[in-house]
Every structure is written in C-alpha cells, then in structure tokens.
C-alpha cells in the first residue's frame, strides 16, 4: 500500500503512517475493519460515513499510540467491541 508501512497485530496485517506537519504529527493505523488515529482526525466525519474509528490523543508515535488509551470511538467501532479506555493495541486487535 503506497505511503504506508506494514505491521502485524494479532497475526493480521495492518498498515500505518506517520506524517509530520509543521506543528505536530498525524498518526494512523489501518486494519481490515477500521482505523486507529490520533486526535488530528475528525470523528464527526468518520461517523457521517460509518467508518470504524478509535481516537487516541496526546501521542507522538505509533508505538505510543498502541500503548495509550482510546479516548473516543465511532458508533461503527463500538459495534465491533472497541471502547474508550482500552489500549490502542487492544482496539487494533478488533479492528485488524
């Protein structure tokens, strides 16, 4: 997948991207069923298109994001079993 790097989570292939902006970094992990992203992403947009999205705030790397707690989830992610408070890695085990 162009622009992404590959990683394995729970035996499944996921793709991630780290994009530096002038003031911060945009972090995204993509699984087959949904996305894990930083606070830069817009939850309202994800909800409007039915995207399964879990957001983690205040992190600066993919590794930090996988170890930090999910702060918000879209209804589509919640229906898959993702909930606030679980780690990013736990969320990606579901979204992968």
TIKE-535380 format. One line per field, with one value per atom (N, C-alpha, C): atom name; z, y, x; chain; residue in three letters; residue number from 1. Coordinates in steps of 0.05 Angstrom, whole numbers, plus 32768, in hexadecimal, padded with zeros to 4 digits. Atoms other than C-alpha are relative to their C-alpha. Layout:
N
atome	c(CA ...)
w	c(Z ...)
v	c(Y ...)
u	c(X ...)
chaine	c(A ...)
residu	c(ALA ...)
num	c(NUM ...)
This chain:
96
atome	c(N CA C N CA C N CA C N CA C N CA C N CA C N CA C N CA C N CA C N CA C N CA C N CA C N CA C N CA C N CA C N CA C N CA C N CA C N CA C N CA C N CA C N CA C N CA C N CA C N CA C N CA C N CA C N CA C N CA C N CA C N CA C N CA C N CA C N CA C N CA C N CA C N CA C N CA C N CA C N CA C N CA C N CA C N CA C N CA C N CA C N CA C N CA C N CA C N CA C N CA C N CA C N CA C N CA C N CA C N CA C N CA C N CA C N CA C N CA C N CA C N CA C N CA C N CA C N CA C N CA C N CA C N CA C N CA C N CA C N CA C N CA C N CA C N CA C N CA C N CA C N CA C N CA C N CA C N CA C N CA C N CA C N CA C N CA C N CA C N CA C N CA C N CA C N CA C N CA C N CA C N CA C N CA C N CA C N CA C N CA C N CA C)
w	c(8000 8000 8000 8004 7FE9 8018 7FEA 8021 801C 7FE6 8059 8005 7FF8 807F 800C 7FF8 8091 801C 7FE6 80D7 8005 7FF9 80F5 801C 7FE6 812E 8002 7FFB 8149 7FE8 8018 810B 7FE7 8018 80DB 7FF7 800C 80AC 8004 7FFE 80BC 7FF3 800D 809B 8011 7FF0 80BE 7FF1 800B 80AC 8016 7FEE 80D2 7FEE 8012 80AF 8011 7FF1 80CC 7FF2 8009 80C5 800C 7FF4 80D5 801E 7FE3 811C 8010 7FF2 812D 7FEE 8010 8112 7FFE 8004 80F4 8000 7FFC 8108 7FF8 8009 80E8 7FFD 8004 80EC 7FF3 800F 80BA 8001 8000 80C4 7FEC 8013 809A 8007 7FF7 80C4 8008 7FF7 80D9 8005 7FFD 80ED 801E 7FE6 812B 7FF8 8007 8127 8017 7FEC 814D 8000 7FFD 8163 7FE8 8019 8120 7FEF 8011 8100 800A 7FFA 80FE 8004 7FF9 8122 7FF2 800D 8105 7FE4 801C 80BE 8000 8000 80D0 8006 7FFA 80EF 7FE8 8016 80B3 7FE9 8015 8084 800A 7FF4 80B4 8004 7FFD 80BD 801D 7FE6 80F8 8008 7FF9 811A 801E 7FE4 815E 8001 7FFE 8173 801A 7FE8 81A3 7FFF 7FFF 81B8 800F 7FF1 81CE 7FFC 8005 81AE 7FE9 8014 8181 7FEE 8011 8162 7FFF 8003 814B 8019 7FE9 8185 8019 7FEA 81B8 7FFC 8005 8196 8006 7FFB 819B 801E 7FE3 81E6 8010 7FF2 81F7 8000 7FFE 8208 7FEB 8012 81D5 800E 7FF3 81E4 7FF5 800C 81B3 7FE9 8016 8182 7FF1 8010 8149 8006 7FFC 814D 7FF1 800F 8118 800E 7FF0 8142 8019 7FE7 8181 7FFA 8007 815C 7FFC 8003 8150 801B 7FE6 819A 800A 7FF7 819E 8013 7FEC 81DB 800B 7FF3 81FC 8018 7FE9 822F 7FF8 8009 8209 7FF3 800D 81ED 7FE2 801D 81A5 7FF4 800A 819C 8003 7FFC 81BA 7FEA 8015 818A 7FE5 801A 814F 7FFD 8001 8161 7FF6 8009 8154 7FE4 801A 8118 7FEA 8014 80F5 7FEF)
v	c(7FE9 8000 8019 7FE9 8041 8014 7FEC 8072 7FF4 800D 8040 7FEC 8015 8011 7FE9 8018 7FCA 7FF8 800C 7FAC 7FEA 8016 7F6E 8005 7FFF 7F71 7FE8 8018 7F31 7FEE 8011 7F0C 800B 7FF4 7F3B 8018 7FEA 7F6D 801A 7FE5 7FB6 8013 7FEC 7FF5 8019 7FE7 8034 8016 7FE8 807A 8014 7FEA 80B1 8018 7FE9 80F5 8018 7FE8 8131 8018 7FE6 8174 8016 7FEB 81B8 8002 7FFD 81B4 7FE6 8018 816C 7FE8 8018 8125 7FF2 800E 8100 7FE2 801D 80B6 7FF1 8010 8081 7FE3 801D 8035 7FF6 800A 8012 7FE2 801D 7FCD 7FFA 8008 7FA6 800B 7FF7 7FBC 801D 7FE4 8002 800D 7FEF 8037 8008 7FF4 804E 8019 7FE7 8096 8013 7FEB 80D2 8014 7FEB 810E 8013 7FEF 8130 7FF8 8009 8106 800A 7FF5 811D 7FEA 8015 80EE 8005 7FFA 8112 7FF6 800A 8102 7FE2 801E 80B9 7FF6 8008 80B4 8003 7FFA 80D3 7FEC 8014 809E 7FE3 801B 8063 7FF2 800B 805A 7FF6 8009 8030 800E 7FF0 8060 8002 7FFB 8062 8015 7FEA 80A0 8000 7FFE 80A7 801C 7FE4 80ED 8001 7FF9 8109 7FEE 8012 80D8 800A 7FF6 80E3 7FEB 8016 809F 7FE9 8017 8060 7FEE 8011 8039 800B 7FF3 806C 7FFC 8003 8068 7FE4 801B 801D 7FFA 8005 8020 8013 7FED 805C 7FF7 8007 805A 800F 7FF5 8066 8014 7FEB 80A7 8002 7FFF 80A3 7FEC 8014 8072 8008 7FFC 8077 7FEA 8016 8050 7FE6 8018 8021 7FF0 800D 8012 7FF4 800A 800A 7FE6 8018 7FD7 7FE7 8016 7FAD 7FF8 8006 7FAF 8012 7FED 7FE9 8014 7FED 8016 8012 7FEE 8052 7FF2 800C 803D 7FE9 8016 8001 800C 7FF6 8008 8000 8000 8017 7FE5 801B 7FD2 7FEE 8010 7FB2 8008 7FF7 7FDD 7FF5 800A 7FC8 7FE2 801D 7F7E 7FFC 8002 7F8A 800B 7FF3 7FB9 7FF4 800D 7F8F 7FED)
u	c(8011 8000 8012 7FEF 8020 7FFD 8000 8035 7FFD 8004 802A 8017 7FEE 8057 7FEF 800F 8042 8008 7FFB 803C 7FEC 8011 801E 7FF4 800D 7FEB 7FEE 8010 7FCE 7FFF 7FFE 7FE6 7FF3 800D 7FC3 8010 7FF1 7FE2 7FF0 800B 7FD5 8014 7FEF 7FF1 8000 7FFE 8009 800F 7FF2 801F 8005 7FF8 8042 8007 7FFC 803D 8005 7FF9 8061 7FF2 800B 803D 8012 7FF0 805B 7FFE 8004 803F 7FFD 8005 8032 8006 7FFD 8030 7FE4 8019 7FF5 8006 7FFB 7FF2 7FE7 8016 7FC7 8008 7FFC 7FC2 7FE6 8017 7F94 7FFF 8005 7F77 7FEA 8015 7F46 7FE5 801A 7F0B 7FFE 8002 7F1E 801B 7FE9 7F4F 8005 7FF8 7F76 8010 7FF3 7F8B 8004 7FFB 7FA4 7FE9 8014 7F7B 7FFE 8001 7F8A 7FE9 8016 7F53 7FE5 801A 7F0B 7FEC 8013 7EDB 7FE5 801A 7E9E 7FFF 7FFE 7EB5 7FFE 8001 7EC1 7FE4 801C 7E7C 7FEE 8012 7E5B 8002 7FFD 7E78 8000 8002 7E71 801B 7FE5 7EBC 8004 7FF9 7ED4 801B 7FE9 7F05 8002 7FFA 7F26 8016 7FED 7F4C 800F 7FEF 7F86 800D 7FF5 7F9D 801A 7FE8 7FE0 8017 7FE9 8010 8010 7FED 804C 800C 7FF5 805A 7FEB 8012 8037 8002 7FFC 8055 7FF2 800F 803A 7FE2 801D 7FF6 7FF6 8008 7FF4 7FFF 7FFF 8003 7FEE 8012 7FD6 7FE3 801D 7F8C 7FF0 8013 7F56 7FEF 8010 7F31 7FE4 801A 7EF7 7FFE 8004 7ED8 7FE7 8017 7EA7 7FEB 8014 7E65 8008 7FF8 7E80 8016 7FEB 7EBE 7FF4 800D 7E93 7FF1 8010 7E67 8012 7FED 7EA6 800C 7FF6 7EB8 8016 7FEC 7EE9 7FF3 800B 7EDF 8016 7FED 7F00 800D 7FF1 7F35 8011 7FEF 7F50 8019 7FE8 7F96 7FFC 8001 7FA2 8006 7FFA 7FBF 7FE8 8019 7F80 7FEB 8013 7F56 8007 7FF7 7F80 7FFD 8006 7F78 7FE4 801C 7F2E 7FFE 8003 7F36 8011 7FEE 7F6B 7FF1)
chaine	c(A A A A A A A A A A A A A A A A A A A A A A A A A A A A A A A A A A A A A A A A A A A A A A A A A A A A A A A A A A A A A A A A A A A A A A A A A A A A A A A A A A A A A A A A A A A A A A A A A A A A A A A A A A A A A A A A A A A A A A A A A A A A A A A A A A A A A A A A A A A A A A A A A A A A A A A A A A A A A A A A A A A A A A A A A A A A A A A A A A A A A A A A A A A A A A A A A A A A A A A A A A A A A A A A A A A A A A A A A A A A A A A A A A A A A A A A A A A A A A A A A A A A A A A A A A A A A A A A A A A A A A A A A A A A A A A A A A A A A A A A A A A A A A A A)
residu	c(UNK UNK UNK UNK UNK UNK UNK UNK UNK UNK UNK UNK UNK UNK UNK UNK UNK UNK UNK UNK UNK UNK UNK UNK UNK UNK UNK UNK UNK UNK UNK UNK UNK UNK UNK UNK UNK UNK UNK UNK UNK UNK UNK UNK UNK UNK UNK UNK UNK UNK UNK UNK UNK UNK UNK UNK UNK UNK UNK UNK UNK UNK UNK UNK UNK UNK UNK UNK UNK UNK UNK UNK UNK UNK UNK UNK UNK UNK UNK UNK UNK UNK UNK UNK UNK UNK UNK UNK UNK UNK UNK UNK UNK UNK UNK UNK UNK UNK UNK UNK UNK UNK UNK UNK UNK UNK UNK UNK UNK UNK UNK UNK UNK UNK UNK UNK UNK UNK UNK UNK UNK UNK UNK UNK UNK UNK UNK UNK UNK UNK UNK UNK UNK UNK UNK UNK UNK UNK UNK UNK UNK UNK UNK UNK UNK UNK UNK UNK UNK UNK UNK UNK UNK UNK UNK UNK UNK UNK UNK UNK UNK UNK UNK UNK UNK UNK UNK UNK UNK UNK UNK UNK UNK UNK UNK UNK UNK UNK UNK UNK UNK UNK UNK UNK UNK UNK UNK UNK UNK UNK UNK UNK UNK UNK UNK UNK UNK UNK UNK UNK UNK UNK UNK UNK UNK UNK UNK UNK UNK UNK UNK UNK UNK UNK UNK UNK UNK UNK UNK UNK UNK UNK UNK UNK UNK UNK UNK UNK UNK UNK UNK UNK UNK UNK UNK UNK UNK UNK UNK UNK UNK UNK UNK UNK UNK UNK UNK UNK UNK UNK UNK UNK UNK UNK UNK UNK UNK UNK UNK UNK UNK UNK UNK UNK UNK UNK UNK UNK UNK UNK UNK UNK UNK UNK UNK UNK UNK UNK UNK UNK UNK UNK UNK UNK UNK UNK UNK UNK)
num	c(1 1 1 2 2 2 3 3 3 4 4 4 5 5 5 6 6 6 7 7 7 8 8 8 9 9 9 10 10 10 11 11 11 12 12 12 13 13 13 14 14 14 15 15 15 16 16 16 17 17 17 18 18 18 19 19 19 20 20 20 21 21 21 22 22 22 23 23 23 24 24 24 25 25 25 26 26 26 27 27 27 28 28 28 29 29 29 30 30 30 31 31 31 32 32 32 33 33 33 34 34 34 35 35 35 36 36 36 37 37 37 38 38 38 39 39 39 40 40 40 41 41 41 42 42 42 43 43 43 44 44 44 45 45 45 46 46 46 47 47 47 48 48 48 49 49 49 50 50 50 51 51 51 52 52 52 53 53 53 54 54 54 55 55 55 56 56 56 57 57 57 58 58 58 59 59 59 60 60 60 61 61 61 62 62 62 63 63 63 64 64 64 65 65 65 66 66 66 67 67 67 68 68 68 69 69 69 70 70 70 71 71 71 72 72 72 73 73 73 74 74 74 75 75 75 76 76 76 77 77 77 78 78 78 79 79 79 80 80 80 81 81 81 82 82 82 83 83 83 84 84 84 85 85 85 86 86 86 87 87 87 88 88 88 89 89 89 90 90 90 91 91 91 92 92 92 93 93 93 94 94 94 95 95 95 96 96 96)
